[in-house]
Amino acid sequence: MHHGSPHIPLQGAESAAQRTLVAVGEAVNGKLPASEVSAGATFSTGPTTAPATGTSGTTAGPHVNGNGQNGSGLNGHGSNGNGVRGHVSTETTARQNGVLEARPANGHAPRIQPQRAPKAERTSAAAESGKLFRLSRRTHSLLGVQVLSCGSYAPEHAVSNEELENQYGYEKGWIEQRTGILSRRYAAPDTATSDLCVEAARIAIERANVNPADIDLVIVGTFTPDYLCPSTACLVQDRLGLDAAAMDLQAACSGFMYSMVTGAQYVASGNSKLALVIGADVMSRIVNPADQRTAPLFGDGAGAVLMARGEPHQGLICYQMGSDGGGGSLLVRTQGGTKNPVSADDVANSRHMLQMDGRSVFKWAVRAVTETIDLVLSKSGMSVHDVSLFVLHQANQRIISYAMEQLGIPSHKVYNNLQNYGNTSAASIPLVLDEAQRAGRIQSGDTILMSGFGAGLSWGTALFRW
């Protein structure tokens, strides 16, 4: 079993690149003029400047990890797990017909970037969908925090597409064709969200080899809590015997990203020594099985990370959290709150279940993913090549594939597992993080891009230096 990699401070040749990364974070956050980032490194808050690039290195594993022609600027420095180290040089770029062309300062041939759709094509959907997605240019940076370990848990009961087709009369082959999902996990009738949280948390604590007594904060991102009160986080705190503040954070499928950023704020400010951040949902309890367009998309699960203070170059290089309540009606559970207390008639007619305008959510999600990823990369002066791994909310394979195609991101740099779990809402990103780390796809020093999006409407996209 893979355990969380111990942190090894980078030394020597990497120190300049580390300082550059910290400076980039400060520049993104408006704390440092771009001109003062680093001697010999370029930085821009616009799309016309590429990052410094490691000019020596090697290809590691199934994805590019900080190397030479295919290397990743700020991700190219330091150990990439095989002892090879790179150095920083300057390069400039130009955009022609939507293609980013790199021109290194050393005069070498331009680095070839993946073809991506012209901006006009990528934004044409905006005209059709009106105000479906409104991008803010506001981003932030929060360095000096690290993820010590990951853990995840999914119920044992796997439900195949065939089972749902046979039981509810769904159209044969529709689920896989339209979503990429082959099966999902359903919690047992006596299993609640807190039960999944506790299992994932115990795994993360064991892998980090920390004293649970040092955990002083518990945040659970969920919109399927055990009860309206007490919070699910308080139930988890009690079950684990922790001396910690505990709270739930409700941002639906963006819940883990919101919770992770919130936990990082507590750690970075010194108000938490060791934060347990969990994303968990039992979606099978809030979908109507008769709704073929919604029910088969979702599954149950939980994922957890432990966060603590890290080195100055670790943490949230650039991130954006956003919301647009004007699109709230696209993905809703309107019954059961103070506006519409649930009634017997609501239950009889399944009005208390999740309702989704799938077509509109699809269009919005693709725009939210592509535009926010483009934004945080641009603001941090990075490109697709600088990212070790892309981890997106596992909503629908078509959403992920279409967005990655629009951005020119090769499939081998994207980790997916929704085929086995479905859309687990707030649990989806930490489930992927845990699986990817155990598979060796996430190493200390890697740059991971995460993006969560969902009801609210809400989203959270971040570049995180592991």
C-alpha positions, 0 to 999 in steps of 0.5 A, spaced: 500 500 500 502 506 498 503 511 503 504 519 503 510 521 501 515 524 506 516 531 504 524 532 502 526 540 502 529 541 495 536 544 495 541 547 491 540 548 484 532 548 485 533 554 490 532 559 485 526 556 482 523 555 488 524 563 489 521 564 482 515 560 484 514 563 491 514 570 487 509 568 482 504 566 487 505 573 490 505 576 483 498 572 482 496 575 489 498 582 487 503 582 492 509 583 488 510 586 481 511 582 475 517 585 474 520 583 480 519 575 480 526 573 478 532 575 474 532 570 468 524 568 469 518 571 465 511 572 468 505 575 465 498 575 468 496 575 460 496 569 455 502 572 451 508 570 456 510 562 457 513 560 464 520 559 464 522 552 462 527 546 465 531 545 459 534 538 462 531 532 465 527 526 463 520 523 462 518 519 468 512 514 468 506 515 464 506 522 464 511 528 463 514 530 469 518 536 469 523 535 463 526 538 457 523 540 450 516 537 453 518 539 460 514 544 465 517 551 467 516 551 474 515 544 475 521 542 471 526 544 477 528 539 483 527 532 483 522 529 479 522 522 483 528 520 479 534 524 481 534 528 475 534 536 476 533 542 471 534 549 470 530 555 469 531 559 462 527 564 459 522 563 453 517 568 450 510 566 446 506 568 441 499 566 439 497 565 432 490 562 430 489 559 437 496 556 437 501 557 443 508 558 440 514 558 444 520 561 443 526 560 448 531 565 449 537 560 448 535 560 441 533 553 440 527 551 436 520 553 438 517 548 443 510 545 439 504 546 443 498 541 442 493 544 437 487 547 441 481 550 438 481 558 436 478 562 442 472 564 437 470 557 437 471 556 444 467 562 446 462 561 441 457 557 446 457 564 450 453 567 445 448 561 444 447 560 452 447 568 454 449 569 461 450 561 463 457 562 465 460 569 467 468 569 468 471 573 474 478 575 473 479 575 480 484 569 483 488 568 489 495 565 491 496 561 498 503 558 499 506 555 505 501 549 505 502 542 504 497 535 503 501 530 508 496 524 506 490 522 502 485 517 504 478 515 500 472 510 501 467 507 497 461 502 499 462 495 497 456 495 493 457 496 486 451 497 481 452 496 474 449 499 468 445 493 466 442 492 473 439 499 473 437 498 466 434 491 468 431 494 474 428 501 472 427 500 464 433 505 462 435 505 455 440 500 453 447 502 453 445 510 454 448 511 460 455 509 458 454 512 451 452 519 454 456 519 461 462 514 460 460 511 467 460 503 467 458 502 475 457 506 481 457 504 489 451 505 493 451 505 501 447 500 505 441 502 508 444 503 515 450 507 512 450 515 512 455 520 510 459 520 516 460 513 516 464 514 509 467 520 512 470 516 518 473 510 514 476 515 509 479 519 515 482 513 518 486 511 512 489 518 511 491 519 518 494 512 518 498 514 512 500 520 514 503 517 521 501 523 525 498 523 532 490 524 531 491 528 537 494 534 533 488 534 529 485 541 531 480 542 525 475 538 521 471 540 515 466 536 511 464 538 504 457 535 503 450 537 501 448 530 503 449 531 511 446 525 516 442 531 519 441 538 518 444 539 525 448 537 528 453 537 522 456 531 519 463 534 521 461 534 529 459 527 528 466 525 525 470 529 530 466 525 535 467 518 532 474 519 531 475 522 538 478 529 536 480 535 540 478 539 534 473 545 531 468 542 526 464 544 521 460 542 514 461 546 508 455 546 503 458 547 495 455 541 492 460 538 487 465 544 488 464 542 496 471 539 496 475 545 493 471 550 497 473 546 503 480 545 501 481 552 500 478 554 507 482 549 510 489 551 507 487 558 510 486 556 517 493 552 516 497 558 513 494 563 518 497 559 523 490 558 526 490 550 525 496 545 526 493 539 522 487 540 518 482 534 516 479 536 510 473 531 507 469 531 501 463 526 502 456 525 499 451 519 499 448 521 492 443 515 492 439 517 497 437 524 493 436 521 486 429 519 483 431 512 481 425 513 475 429 519 473 434 516 467 437 522 466 439 524 473 439 518 477 444 513 474 450 519 474 451 519 481 454 514 486 456 514 493 463 515 496 468 519 501 475 522 500 480 526 505 486 529 506 490 532 511 493 539 511 499 542 514 504 547 514 509 546 508 515 549 504 514 556 501 513 553 494 508 548 496 501 550 496 496 554 492 500 557 486 493 560 483 486 559 485 479 561 483 473 560 487 466 563 484 459 562 484 453 564 480 446 564 483 443 566 477 444 559 475 441 555 481 435 553 478 439 548 473 441 543 479 436 544 485 433 540 491 427 545 492 424 542 498 426 541 505 428 547 507 425 553 510 422 556 503 419 549 502 418 545 508 417 538 505 410 535 505 407 528 504 405 530 497 412 532 496 415 525 498 409 522 494 411 525 487 419 525 489 419 533 489 424 532 494 429 529 490 435 532 486 433 535 479 437 537 474 437 541 467 442 536 464 443 540 457 444 546 460 449 544 466 453 540 460 454 547 457 455 551 463 460 546 466 464 545 459 465 553 459 466 553 467 472 548 466 475 551 460 475 558 462 477 557 469 483 553 467 485 557 462 485 563 467 489 560 473 494 558 468 495 564 465 495 568 471 500 564 474 504 564 467 504 557 466 502 552 460 499 545 460 506 543 459 507 545 466 502 541 470 503 534 472 496 532 472 489 534 471 484 532 476 477 534 475 470 533 478 468 526 475 461 529 473 461 526 466 466 523 461 464 527 455 464 534 459 471 532 461 473 530 454 470 536 451 474 541 456 480 537 455 480 537 447 478 545 447 484 546 452 489 542 448 490 537 454 493 530 452 489 525 455 495 522 459 495 528 463 488 527 466 486 522 471 479 519 471 475 514 475 468 516 474 467 509 470 467 505 476 464 510 481 460 515 477 459 522 480 460 522 487 459 530 488 464 533 493 468 526 494 470 525 487 476 530 487 479 527 493 477 520 491 481 521 484 487 524 488 488 518 493 487 513 487 492 517 483 497 518 489 497 510 490 498 509 483 504 513 483 501 519 479 502 524 484 509 525 487 512 531 492 514 537 487 508 535 482 504 541 480 496 538 480 491 542 477 484 541 480 477 543 478 470 542 481 464 545 479 456 544 480 450 546 484 449 553 486 452 554 481 459 554 484 466 552 482 473 552 484 479 551 480 486 551 483 494 550 481 497 546 487 504 545 488 504 538 492 
